[in-house]
Amino acid sequence: MSAPITLIGTGLAGYNLARELRKLLPDAALRIVTADAGDFYSKPMLSNGLAGNKTAAQLAMKTADKMREELRLELLTDTEVSAIDRERREIVTSQGRLPYSKLVLALGADPFTPGLAGSAADQVLSVNDLAGYARFRERLEGKQRVVLLGAGLIGCEFANDLVASGRQVSVVDLAAWPLSRLLPEQAGQRLRERLAAAGVQFHFGVSAVAVEGGEGEYRVSLSDGSVLEGELVVSAIGLRPRIRLAQAAGLAVSRGIVVDRVLRSSDPDIYALGDCAEVSGQVLSYVLPIMQAVRALAPTLAGTPTAVAYPAMPVVVKTPACPTVVSPPAAGSIGEWQIESSEAALRALYTAADGSLLGFALLGAATAERQTLAPRLPAILA
């Protein structure tokens, strides 16, 4: 009996790839190995589950047992993968060695660690999966004051979610405005104003350097010498693709696991997709790129090599206090922002000298223009 196609990871990338593979290969041997409980959930829901009073169990859409039955595959949960033996085409796991015919790395990404000093630095929370969300909800119980590190996409979504649930939130970020890597300054300041009006307190141009105290009473020292007090400290300062397993196996890595347009690594029998993969220099940690990759990799594994393509994929930011959609211009793009602003809307278009649209940011009522503007954008990867 031939070794199964083996996937490592049960996030959106792993499970959706398994679903597409099962359509194309109804009788193929499939195996998924995951370090967690294997329940199916949507990771983007972690940053806005609180206002809806969703528990971790309620965010899980299907149990591991249900996924095992539905996809008709072997699913090994709570199983760590410690090494890839490329010569023998096996993975080394906490349940022993397992052979593979093709191996897919859908490993995801880890939160950046803040690098904080202080006796309570190890008590800073990150929410990166369902188990992390469960810990967050448990420790948040009965607490009102939260210090949040990071005003990027996840930080802003968590800040909005926390204030909507009635908490006091202080956000710390080195940048001068929220979503500084995605939004032009005027749009970022509009987002700041709307979130501040909802109750978020921002501290820009500074970073956290130390956390002291203990459960329920933390003191966060900032780089300007000031101190914030809170009952819980949460870090949302970004993600780092999980490349360690691939690197130890001798695969090519850079920011992510380096793959070609058919998502094949430097080993012809190993593929990668999702948050851990780097495709033509692009590491895109969003749902739409994952689904584009899934739709390409499934037929490739089924015998029809298919190159992944990334059309323009605007990002919807889950900040109800200020609805925001952004499709930032590609790095190195030459153009300028044209901004129109009113009380109800802000429309920022990044255009080239010939008038072609290279990116946009839409806030408030302007988000209704997303469907009209998106087709005018160049593809991220044609």
N, C-alpha and C positions, 0 to 999 in steps of 0.2 A: 504494500500500500504506500503510495507516494506521500511525502510530508505535506502538511497543509500550508496554504498561504497564511502567514501569521502577522497579525497586527499587534503593536504594542500601544495601548492607550484607548480609553473609552470616553473621550470627550466628543465634541461635535464631529471632529475629523474622523476619528476611529469608527464610531458607530455609523455615521452616514456613509463612509466608504464601504463598510460591511453590508449595509443595506443595498447599495448600488451593485456591489459584487454579487450579492445573492440573486439579483434580477438577471444578471448576465450569465452567471455560473450557478444555476439552481442546485446542482449536485456536487459542487466542488467542496473539498475539505477546507474549512475555515476555522481559524483559532484566533481568539483575542486574549491577550494577557494584560492585566491592569494591576497597578499597585493599590488601587482604592476599592470601594465596595461594588463598583460597576453599575450603579444606578444611572439611568439616562436623564440628563437635565440640560437646560440651556444656560451656559455660563454667563451670558449677558444679563440674565435675570437676577444674578447675585447682587448687582449694584442697585436694584430698585425693588427688591423683595420686601424691604422693611415697611415702607409706607402702606403696602397692601397686607401687612401683618402675616407674611408667608413664612412658615417654618421651613427648615431644610427638607423635612419629609414632604411638605406640600410642593416644594420646587421640583422634587424628583417626579418626572412624568411617568417613568416605567422602572420597575425593579430590574436587577440583574437577571433574576430568574425569567422574567417576562421577555427580556431582550434575548436571552439564550434560546428560549422557545420560539420566539418570533423569527429570529434570523437563522435558526437551525445550525448553530455553530458551537464549538467548544469555547467556553468562557471561563478563564481562570482569574478569579478576583483575589484581592489582597496578596498579590504575588509580585515580588520584586524581581526585576531583571538586572543582574549585576554585570553581565558581559555578553558580547556577541562573538562567537567563534566562527569567523568567516570561512576558514578552511574546511571545517566540518559542517558548515551551514546549520549551526545550532545556536540557541540562546541559552545562557546559563541563568537559571532562576532559583528562587527560594523553594521551588518544588522540583528541582532537578533540571537536567538538560532536556531541551525540547527542539526537535528538528524543524526546519522550515524549507519550503520550496522557494518562496519569495517572502521577503520580510519588509514590512512597512512600519516606519517609525512615525507615530502620531503622538509624540511625547509631550507636546504643549510647552509651556514656559513657566519659569519660576519668578516670583516677585523679587525685585531688587531689594537688597537688604540696606537699610539706611546707614549703617556704620556708626551707630550712636554709642556714646559713652554713658556711664551712669549705672547705678545698681538695678534699675528697672528696665534697662534696654532690651532684655530678653522677653519682656512682657508686652512689647509692641505687637499688635496683631496685623496680619495681612489676610485678605479674603481672596483666595485664588481658586477655590473649588468648593464643593458642597460641604465637605467636612470643615473647611475653614469658615464657611458661612454659619454652620451650626455652632462652632466655638464663639464666633462673633455674637450671635444672638444670645447665647448663654451668658457671656460676660457683659453684654449690654443691659441685661435685665435689671430694672430698677435704677438705671443710671441716666443722667440728663446731660452731662457735659462731656463732649468728645473733642479731642484734638486730632485732626486729620492731616497727615503729611502728604502733600502732593495735590496740585490743582490741575492735573491733566484730565484726560477723559474719564478714567475711573474715579479719580478724586472728586471731580465735579458731580458725577452721578451719585456717588455716595453722600456727598454733602447735601445735595437736594433731597435725597431719600431720608437722611437723618433729620433735617429740619422739618420735613413734611410729617415726620412721626412725632414732632414736638420737642426734639432735642435741641440743645445749644451746641453749635459746631464752630470751631476755630480751625481754619485751613492755613497751612504754612507752605510757601513755595518760593524758590529762589527767583523765579521769573517775575515780570512786572504785571502780568495779567493772566487769567485762567486760560487753559488750552493754548498756551503761547506757541506751541509747535504746529498748531493747526489753524489758528485764527489770526488775522491782522489785528493790530492794536485796537482800533476803534471797535471792532466786533468783540474783541476780548473784554474791553471795558464795558460794553453793553451787557455782556453775560455777567460780569462782576456786579454791575448795578442791580440786575434783576435777582441774582442769588442773594446779594446783600439785603435787598428789600424783603426777601423771604426769611431772612434771619441768619444767613451765613456770615461769619466774621473772617475776613481775609487778612493775612499777614504776608505781604509780598516783599521780595528782595532780601529775604532771610532764609536760613535753613535751621532745622533742629540739630543740636549738637549733643544733647544729653537728656536722659530721662531718669528721674529719681522718684522715690516713693514706693508705693505698693498698691495692691488691689483697691481700686476705688478712689485713690488720692495720688495723682501723678503730677509732677512738676517737670515741664518740658522747657529746657533752656535753649534759647535761640542764639544765632550767631551775632546778633547786635547787643547781647547782654540782657535782653528782656526774658521774662519767664511766663509761660502759660500754664494754667492749672486745669486739670480735667480728670474725669473719673475713668476714662478709657482713652488709649492712644492707638490710632490705626494708621498704618502706612499704605499709601497707594501711589508710590513714586515710579511705577513702571515695571516692565517685565523683561526677563532675559531668556531667550530660547534655550531649551534644554539640549545641550550638545555633548555633555560629558560622556554619555554611553557611546555615541558615535565616534567621538574623538579617541576614546580608549581603544576602539576597534580599528583605528587607523583610517577612518573615513575623512574625506576633505570637509573641513568646517571653516567658517568665518564668523560672521555674527550668528548665523544659523547653520544647520546642516546643508552643505552646498549640494544642490540638485540641478539637473538640466531641465529642459522644457517638458520632458515627460516625467519629471519628478523622480528621476533615477539618480542615486548617489554615485560616488566614485567606485562603488561595487555594483556590478550590473544586476545583482539579485536583491539589492536593498534600495528601498524608496523612502521618501519622507514627504510629509505634507503638514499643513497647519502652522501653528505658532512656532514650531521648532525648525521649520524649513526656510531656506534662503533660495529663492528662484530668480535668476538673473539679477542678483544683487538686492532683490526685494524681500523684506521680511514684513508680512502684512498680518497683523494680529486682529483680524475682524472676521465676522461670520461670512460675508459674501466671498472673500477670497478663498476661504476654506471650501465653500460649496463649489466654486469654480474648479478648485484642485480635485475635489472628489469626483466631479463629472468627467475629468480628464483621466485620472488615475485608474478608475474602475475599468474602462475599456482597455487601457494599456495592460493591466494585469490579466485581462481576459483574452489578450492576444492581438489587440488592435492598437498599436502605439498612437497615442493622442497627445498632442502638445497642449499644455495649459495656456489659456489666454485670460488676461485680466482687463475687462472693460473698465471704464470709469465707474467707481463704486462709492458714491457719497455715503458718509458716515452720519447716522442719525444719533445725536447725543440725547440721552434720556435725562433731560433736565426740564421737567414741566414748568418750572418757574420762568424759564426762558427757552422755549423750543428752538433747537439749533440743528442745522444740517450743514455739513462741511465736506468739500472735496478739495483738499489743498493742492496747489500746483506741484508738479514734480520737481524734485531737487534740481537746481540749475536752470529752471525755466526763467526766461527773460520776459518781463512784462511789468505791469503795475496794477495796483488795486484801484478800482473805481467803486466808490461807496456812496450809497443813497440811504439816508436814515430818516425815520419818522418815529413818533411815539410808539406806533404799533409794530414797526418792522425795521430791520436793517438788512440791506442787500449789498453784498460786496462781491464784485466780479474781478477776477484777475485775468487781464487780457494782454495779448501780445500786440506789437506795433501794428500788425495788419488787422487787428480787431478780433482775431480768433480767441475763443474762450479757453483758458488754461486751468481755471479753478474757480471755486466760489465758496462763499460762506453766507448762509441764510439764517436769520434769526427772527423770532416772533412770527408775524403773519407772512413774512417772506418765504417761510419754509414751504408754502403751497407751490412755489415755483420749481421745486426740485425736479419733478418729472419733465418739465419743459426744458430746463437747463442741462440736465445730465446728458442727454443725447448729443449735445454740442461739444462735450469735452473729449479730448483725445484719450485713447486707450492707455491704460497703465502698462500693459504688455500685450501687444497685438499678436 
